[in-house]
Amino acid sequence: MRPVPGAMESANIWRHPATYEIENRAVDPDGRLWAAMRARADWRGRTVLDLGCGTGFHLPVFAADARTVIGVEPHPSLLRMAQRRTRGLENVRLELGTAQRIPLPDRSVDVVHARWAYFFGPGCEPGLAELARVVRPGGIAMVIDNDGSRSTFGAWFRRGYPRLPSPTEIERFWTVQGWAADKVDMGWRFETREDFEAVVRIEFPPAAAEEIIAHHPGVEVDYAVNLWSKVF
């Protein structure tokens, strides 16, 4: 099944969901990003929107504390995987939709989590307008994206995707929009070298991926992200 109209392709998870699952398990091995998120937002007993939820990897974590968790995803195949993952979690529901057209009523959620999903700086203004529509007054949205200004992964990201806006441009964009940044050194840690190489190959263009694999030993990478947040 094709994704809903207007969806922006996430080639890594859309084309390689099994390998992306390996990546999800390798991300933030010491819980630093989750700790930063909990310091910004308390979702206990509240309504959480996971926007671009993919296969639903993060939904059970939110469901353990939240009153209601809503996963929105534009790709039907990934949404079916999320449905299987959350079967039996009565406080989770899933919807087909995009960041630009969130299928929820006005002022209906308290906390939004969007991780590597659509909100990459300039050009995401329609999605930001939708966040302003669906978040209740006093609610908060959190957007997680790569920090290209630092860390080993950040250097790889700049070299692999030179046409993207610079880290300075991206930071300026979010600051002008009224968002605050927590800079988090979350890390990547894989169980095997084979897992590391497989994930690198879905995250970077072929030439860049092979260069990374040739020059970076082991299964750990220092990896920095920006946790952007805004209270509405």
C-alpha positions in Angstrom: 0.0 0.0 0.0 1.2 3.5 -0.8 1.7 6.2 1.8 -1.0 8.9 2.1 -0.6 11.9 -0.3 1.8 14.5 0.9 4.0 12.2 2.9 7.7 12.8 2.7 9.6 9.6 2.2 11.8 8.3 5.0 13.9 6.0 2.8 15.6 4.3 5.8 12.6 3.0 7.6 10.2 2.8 4.6 12.6 0.6 2.6 14.4 -1.2 5.4 12.1 -1.5 8.4 13.9 -4.6 9.9 17.3 -2.8 9.8 15.7 0.3 11.2 14.5 -1.8 14.1 18.1 -2.7 14.8 19.0 1.0 14.7 16.2 1.9 17.2 17.6 -0.6 19.6 21.1 0.9 19.2 20.0 4.5 19.8 20.4 6.2 23.2 21.8 3.1 25.0 22.2 4.9 28.3 18.8 6.7 28.3 20.2 10.2 28.0 17.7 11.3 25.4 14.7 9.9 27.4 16.0 11.6 30.5 16.1 14.9 28.6 12.6 14.4 27.3 11.2 13.6 30.7 12.9 16.7 32.1 11.0 18.8 29.5 7.6 17.1 29.5 5.6 15.1 32.0 3.2 12.8 30.1 1.9 10.9 33.1 -1.9 10.7 32.8 -1.9 12.9 29.7 -2.6 12.5 26.0 0.6 11.9 23.9 0.9 12.2 20.1 3.8 10.3 18.5 3.9 11.9 15.1 5.6 9.8 12.5 5.5 6.8 14.8 6.8 4.3 12.2 6.6 0.8 13.5 5.6 2.0 16.9 8.9 1.4 18.6 8.4 4.2 21.2 4.7 3.8 21.8 4.9 1.2 24.6 7.2 3.5 26.6 4.7 6.4 26.4 1.8 4.0 27.1 3.3 2.9 30.4 2.6 6.4 31.9 0.2 8.3 29.6 -3.6 8.2 29.7 -3.9 8.0 25.9 -1.2 7.6 23.2 -1.9 8.3 19.6 0.5 7.2 16.9 0.2 8.9 13.5 2.1 7.5 10.5 1.7 8.1 6.7 2.9 4.6 5.6 0.2 1.9 5.9 2.7 -1.0 6.1 4.5 0.6 9.0 1.2 1.4 10.7 0.3 -2.3 10.5 3.6 -3.1 12.3 2.8 -0.6 14.9 -0.7 -2.2 15.4 0.9 -5.6 16.0 3.4 -4.1 18.4 0.8 -2.4 20.5 -1.8 -5.1 20.4 -3.1 -5.4 24.0 -2.3 -1.8 25.0 -5.8 -0.4 25.5 -4.6 3.2 25.8 -2.9 3.2 22.4 -4.7 4.1 19.1 -3.2 4.5 15.6 -4.1 6.9 12.8 -3.0 7.2 9.2 -1.9 10.7 8.5 0.9 13.2 7.9 2.5 16.0 9.9 1.0 18.6 7.5 -2.6 17.2 8.1 -2.8 15.6 11.5 -6.1 13.7 11.8 -7.0 15.0 15.2 -9.2 17.7 16.6 -8.0 21.1 17.7 -6.5 21.3 21.1 -6.7 17.6 21.7 -3.2 16.5 22.8 -0.8 17.5 25.7 2.5 16.2 24.5 3.9 15.7 21.0 6.9 13.5 20.2 8.4 13.7 16.7 11.7 11.9 16.2 13.4 12.1 12.8 10.0 12.7 11.2 9.4 15.5 8.8 10.6 18.4 11.0 14.0 19.1 9.5 14.1 22.9 9.6 13.1 25.2 6.7 10.1 23.9 4.8 8.3 22.3 7.8 6.2 25.3 8.5 2.9 23.5 7.6 3.6 20.9 10.2 4.5 23.5 12.8 1.1 25.1 12.1 -0.6 21.8 12.7 1.2 21.4 16.0 -0.1 24.8 17.1 -3.6 23.6 16.2 -3.6 20.2 18.0 -1.7 21.0 21.2 -3.7 22.2 24.1 -2.7 25.5 25.8 0.1 24.7 28.2 1.0 21.5 26.2 4.4 20.9 24.8 5.9 19.5 21.5 9.3 17.9 21.2 11.2 17.4 18.0 14.4 15.3 17.8 16.8 15.7 15.0 20.5 15.2 14.2 22.9 17.9 15.4 25.3 18.3 12.5 27.5 20.7 14.4 29.2 18.2 16.6 29.9 14.5 17.3 31.3 11.8 15.0 27.8 11.1 13.6 27.3 14.8 13.0 30.5 15.0 10.8 29.3 11.9 8.9 25.9 13.6 8.4 27.4 16.8 7.0 29.6 14.9 4.6 26.9 12.5 3.5 24.2 15.2 2.9 26.1 18.4 1.9 23.0 19.9 0.2 21.0 20.1 3.5 20.9 23.4 5.3 23.9 24.0 7.6 23.6 23.4 11.3 23.7 27.2 11.8 20.8 27.7 9.4 18.7 25.0 11.1 19.4 26.4 14.6 18.4 29.8 13.4 15.2 28.5 11.9 14.1 26.8 15.2 15.1 29.7 17.3 13.1 32.2 15.2 10.1 29.9 15.5 10.3 30.1 19.3 11.7 26.7 20.1 14.4 25.9 22.7 17.2 23.4 22.2 18.6 20.8 24.6 21.8 19.4 23.2 22.0 15.7 24.0 24.9 13.3 23.5 22.9 10.1 23.2 25.2 7.7 21.4 24.9 4.7 19.1 25.8 1.2 20.5 25.3 -1.9 18.4 25.4 -5.6 19.5 27.5 -6.7 16.5 29.7 -5.1 13.8 27.3 -6.6 11.2 24.4 -4.6 12.7 26.5 -1.4 12.7 27.4 -1.8 9.0 23.8 -2.6 8.0 22.5 0.5 9.7 25.2 2.8 8.3 24.2 1.5 4.8 20.6 2.6 5.2 21.5 5.9 6.7 24.0 7.2 4.2 24.6 7.3 0.5 26.6 4.3 -0.7 30.0 6.0 -1.1 29.8 7.7 2.2 28.6 4.6 4.0 31.5 2.5 2.7 34.0 5.2 3.7 32.5 5.2 7.2 32.6 1.5 7.5 36.2 1.4 6.3 37.5 4.0 8.8 35.4 3.6 11.9 36.1 0.5 14.0 34.0 -1.2 16.6 30.3 -0.9 17.4 30.0 2.4 19.2 29.6 6.0 17.8 29.4 9.3 19.6 26.1 10.7 18.3 24.7 14.1 19.2 21.1 15.3 18.7 19.0 18.4 19.3 15.9 18.0 21.4 13.8 21.0 20.3 10.8 21.9 22.4 8.1 24.5 22.6 5.3 25.1 25.1 2.1 26.3 23.6 
